[in-house]
């Protein structure tokens, strides 16, 4: 069952954009359904945040599994109502509408958690990750539809309203203020990861811990399937959306996200621009690469994958040092060659057996 990783920051919560770093989820075989006390593999799918979400879990009780999955999807749906930039009635959109008003706005605990994490990463990455990038995203969406490079004048105009330093957070009052007129927040590089973490918590509250949740390619896993050391996930090389997995990872109680430009990019005057934007320049990233992050939680994996895509291998790897338990694989295409940069910790997740099954 080949799946593709979704890319965000730069791509809003909906619709999802796909990269060429395909992921094959290879769960253990389902248990004998004739034994009512036996754990059985169950799969649930639902569209939320404008993208497909899948829940794979093991439970002996089908009704309990149904209730747990429904609660997890309900939590994701709730968070979309908070963080969508497509829904004019969402909490995020209402906050963006206050830009330049001179007033701080109280925000919910969920939105505060995401904004505070985003601002921390913005500082650590020198603005390579920036949730105020909304005006630039809007401009590049128009450019992709029109197949026309944004003019320098329009880029300059949009950049005036971008900058994480102009998003002021007050932790004591739990308020947010957008200091510049025209600012627009976009949580596309972090909100899905947060939603997956929250869905995992909901399933655990229902007593289900052997679970994998996939949000159009962002993946969070709990305990491994019965009899397995971990969930087996195949990561494809940076060679297009139909590429076959070349590496397999065994993961448990962690998260994985890949960002890249193999599928979503545009070319103007012979130059290739990723849909992943560098907020500092206002331009799509021109480095043809794929970044896979494994982290303790999905909000970290999601946001770091985008930041590292913008920063490049050297500075991206340095950024990971701020996040214990986080590791990366970066594949960068240079002509016909693929340059590989890998964190030392990535090796422990690799499955080295030659008998690893192919994607199904």
C-alpha positions in Angstrom: 0.0 0.0 0.0 2.3 2.8 -1.2 1.7 6.2 0.4 3.3 9.5 -0.3 4.5 12.0 2.3 2.7 15.3 2.3 4.5 18.6 2.3 3.5 21.6 4.3 4.8 25.1 5.3 4.5 26.4 2.6 1.6 24.4 1.7 -1.4 24.9 3.8 -3.4 22.4 5.8 -5.6 21.8 2.8 -5.2 20.7 0.1 -2.3 18.3 0.8 0.7 18.3 -1.6 2.6 15.1 -2.3 6.3 14.5 -2.5 8.2 11.8 -4.2 9.4 10.2 -0.9 7.0 7.4 -1.0 6.2 5.5 2.1 5.1 1.9 2.2 3.4 0.9 5.5 4.0 -2.8 6.1 2.0 -3.8 9.2 2.0 -7.3 10.6 -0.6 -9.7 9.2 -4.0 -9.7 10.8 -4.6 -12.2 13.5 -7.0 -15.1 13.2 -10.5 -13.5 13.2 -12.1 -16.6 14.7 -10.6 -15.9 18.1 -12.6 -13.1 19.6 -10.0 -12.5 22.3 -7.2 -12.1 19.7 -5.8 -8.8 18.7 -6.9 -8.0 15.1 -5.5 -5.5 12.7 -8.2 -2.9 11.8 -8.0 0.0 9.4 -10.0 3.2 9.3 -9.9 6.0 6.8 -11.4 9.5 6.7 -10.7 12.8 5.0 -9.9 15.6 7.4 -7.9 18.8 6.9 -8.5 18.3 3.1 -6.4 15.1 3.0 -6.8 11.4 3.7 -6.0 10.2 7.2 -5.5 6.5 8.0 -5.6 4.8 11.3 -4.2 1.3 11.6 -4.6 -0.3 15.0 -4.8 -3.7 16.8 -7.7 -4.4 19.0 -9.7 -7.5 20.1 -12.9 -5.6 20.4 -14.3 -4.2 17.1 -16.8 -1.8 18.8 -14.0 -0.4 21.1 -11.9 0.1 18.0 -14.6 1.9 16.2 -15.3 4.2 19.1 -11.6 5.0 19.5 -11.0 5.7 15.8 -14.1 7.9 15.7 -12.8 9.9 18.6 -9.4 10.3 17.0 -10.9 11.6 13.8 -13.2 13.9 15.8 -10.1 15.4 17.5 -8.5 16.0 14.1 -11.7 17.6 12.8 -11.8 19.8 15.9 -8.2 21.0 15.3 -9.0 21.8 11.7 -11.6 24.2 12.9 -8.9 25.9 14.9 -6.0 25.9 12.5 -7.3 26.0 8.9 -6.4 29.0 6.8 -9.0 28.0 4.2 -11.9 28.3 6.6 -12.6 32.0 7.2 -14.4 31.1 10.5 -11.4 29.2 12.0 -9.7 30.5 15.0 -6.5 31.0 12.9 -8.3 33.0 10.2 -10.0 35.2 12.8 -6.6 35.9 14.4 -5.1 36.8 11.0 -8.0 39.2 10.5 -6.7 41.2 13.4 -3.3 41.9 11.8 -2.2 45.5 12.3 -5.1 46.3 14.6 -2.8 47.0 17.6 -4.8 44.5 19.7 -3.6 41.2 21.3 -6.1 38.3 20.9 -6.6 35.5 23.4 -6.0 32.2 21.8 -7.0 28.6 22.7 -4.6 26.2 24.3 -4.3 24.2 21.1 -3.4 27.3 19.0 -1.1 28.5 21.6 0.8 25.2 21.7 1.4 25.3 18.0 2.2 29.0 17.7 4.7 28.8 20.6 6.4 25.8 19.1 6.5 27.5 15.7 8.1 30.7 17.1 10.7 28.7 19.0 11.7 26.9 15.7 11.6 30.2 13.8 14.2 31.6 16.2 16.4 28.5 16.1 16.3 28.4 12.3 16.9 32.1 11.8 13.5 32.4 10.1 13.8 29.4 7.8 10.6 28.2 9.4 8.0 30.9 9.7 4.3 30.6 10.1 3.8 34.2 9.0 4.6 33.1 5.5 0.9 33.2 4.5 1.1 36.2 2.1 3.9 34.6 0.1 2.1 31.3 -0.1 -1.0 33.1 -1.5 1.2 34.8 -4.1 2.9 31.5 -5.2 -0.4 29.6 -5.4 -1.5 32.3 -7.9 1.8 31.9 -9.7 1.4 28.2 -10.1 -2.1 28.5 -11.4 -1.1 31.2 -13.9 2.3 29.5 -14.7 4.0 32.8 -14.3 6.9 33.8 -12.0 5.8 36.4 -9.3 7.1 39.8 -10.2 9.8 41.4 -8.0 7.2 44.1 -7.1 4.6 41.5 -5.9 7.3 39.6 -4.0 8.5 42.7 -2.2 5.0 43.7 -1.4 4.2 40.2 0.1 7.5 40.1 2.1 6.6 43.4 3.9 3.8 41.4 5.7 6.1 38.4 6.6 8.4 38.0 9.5 8.2 35.9 12.7 9.5 38.9 14.7 6.1 40.6 14.0 4.1 37.8 15.7 4.1 38.7 19.4 3.1 36.0 21.9 2.4 36.8 25.6 2.7 33.6 27.6 1.2 35.0 30.8 -2.0 36.3 29.1 -1.9 33.6 26.4 -2.5 36.1 23.6 -1.1 36.6 20.1 -0.7 39.9 18.2 0.1 40.3 14.5 2.0 43.6 14.4 1.9 44.4 10.7 -1.2 45.0 8.5 -1.7 42.3 5.9 -0.1 39.5 7.9 -1.5 36.0 7.4 -0.6 32.9 9.4 -0.2 29.5 7.8 0.4 26.5 10.0 0.8 24.1 7.1 4.3 22.9 8.2 3.3 22.1 11.8 -0.4 21.7 12.4 -0.8 18.2 10.8 2.0 16.9 13.0 0.3 18.3 16.1 -3.1 16.8 15.0 -1.5 13.4 14.6 0.1 13.6 18.1 -3.3 14.5 19.5 -5.1 11.7 17.7 -2.5 9.2 19.1 -3.3 10.5 22.7 -7.0 10.0 22.1 -6.4 6.4 21.0 -4.3 5.8 24.1 -7.0 7.2 26.3 -9.3 4.5 24.8 -6.8 1.8 25.7 -5.4 1.3 22.2 -1.6 1.7 21.9 -0.6 -0.6 19.0 -1.4 2.0 16.4 -0.1 3.8 13.3 -1.7 7.1 12.1 -0.9 8.5 8.7 -1.9 12.0 7.7 -1.3 11.9 3.9 2.3 10.9 4.6 3.1 12.3 8.0 3.2 9.3 10.3 3.1 8.7 14.0 3.3 5.3 15.6 2.7 3.9 19.1 3.5 0.4 20.3 4.5 -2.0 17.5 2.1 -4.7 16.0 1.9 -8.0 17.8 5.1 -10.1 17.4 6.9 -7.3 15.6 9.8 -5.0 16.9 8.3 -2.0 15.2 6.2 -0.7 12.3 8.0 -1.2 9.0 8.0 1.9 6.8 9.7 2.1 3.5 11.3 5.4 2.4 11.8 5.9 -1.4 14.7 7.7 -3.0 14.2 11.1 -4.4 13.3 10.0 -7.9 9.6 10.9 -8.4 6.2 9.9 -7.2 6.4 6.3 -8.5 9.8 5.5 -7.1 10.2 2.3 -5.1 11.4 2.3 -1.5 15.1 1.8 -1.1 15.3 1.9 2.7 13.1 0.4 5.3 12.8 1.6 8.9 11.4 -0.1 12.0 9.7 2.5 14.2 7.8 2.5 17.5 6.6 5.3 19.7 7.9 8.0 17.4 7.0 9.9 14.3 8.3 10.3 10.7 7.9 13.1 8.1 9.5 13.7 4.7 9.6 16.9 2.8 10.8 17.3 -0.8 10.1 18.8 -4.2 10.0 15.8 -6.5 6.3 16.2 -7.3 5.3 19.8 -6.3 7.5 22.3 -8.2 7.3 24.8 -11.0 9.9 25.9 -13.6 10.3 29.5 -14.8 13.0 30.4 -17.3 14.6 27.0 -16.9 14.9 27.2 -13.1 13.1 24.9 -10.8 11.3 26.2 -7.7 9.9 24.0 -5.0 6.5 24.6 -3.5 8.5 24.8 -0.2 9.2 28.5 0.3 12.1 30.2 2.0 10.3 32.8 4.0 13.5 35.0 4.1 13.7 35.3 0.3 10.1 34.8 -0.7 11.2 32.2 -3.3 10.6 28.5 -3.7 13.6 26.4 -2.6 15.8 25.5 -5.6 17.7 22.7 -3.9 16.3 19.5 -5.3 16.2 17.3 -2.2 14.2 15.0 0.1 14.4 15.3 3.9 13.2 12.5 6.2 13.0 13.3 9.9 12.4 10.7 12.7 11.5 12.4 16.0 9.8 11.6 19.3 6.6 13.3 18.2 5.1 14.4 14.9 4.9 18.1 15.6 8.7 18.0 15.8 9.2 15.8 12.7 6.7 17.8 10.6 8.2 21.2 11.4 11.9 20.2 11.2 11.4 18.5 7.9 10.3 21.8 6.4 13.0 23.9 8.2 15.7 21.5 7.1 14.5 21.6 3.5 15.0 25.3 3.5 18.3 25.3 5.4 20.1 22.6 3.5 22.1 19.6 4.8 24.8 21.3 6.8 22.7 23.9 8.7 19.8 21.5 8.9 21.8 18.9 10.7 23.1 21.5 13.1 19.4 22.5 13.8 18.6 18.9 14.8 21.1 19.2 17.7 18.5 21.3 19.5 16.1 18.3 19.5 17.3 15.2 21.4 16.1 11.9 19.9 15.7 13.4 16.5 17.5 12.2 13.4 17.5 12.7 9.6 18.2 11.4 6.2 18.8 14.0 3.5 18.9 13.0 -0.2 20.1 15.9 -2.4 20.1 15.5 -6.2 23.1 17.0 -7.9 22.7 16.3 -11.6 22.5 12.6 -12.1 24.0 11.9 -8.6 22.2 11.7 -5.3 24.2 13.0 -2.3 23.3 11.4 1.0 23.6 13.1 4.4 22.6 11.0 7.4 22.5 11.6 11.1 24.4 9.0 13.1 21.2 8.1 15.0 19.3 7.3 11.8 21.2 4.0 11.4 19.4 2.4 14.4 16.1 2.6 12.6 17.2 0.9 9.4 16.2 -2.6 8.6 19.1 -4.4 7.1 17.6 -7.7 6.3 17.5 -8.6 2.6 14.2 -10.3 3.2 12.3 -7.1 3.8 9.1 -7.4 1.8 8.4 -5.0 -1.1 5.6 -2.4 -0.8 2.1 -3.7 -1.2 
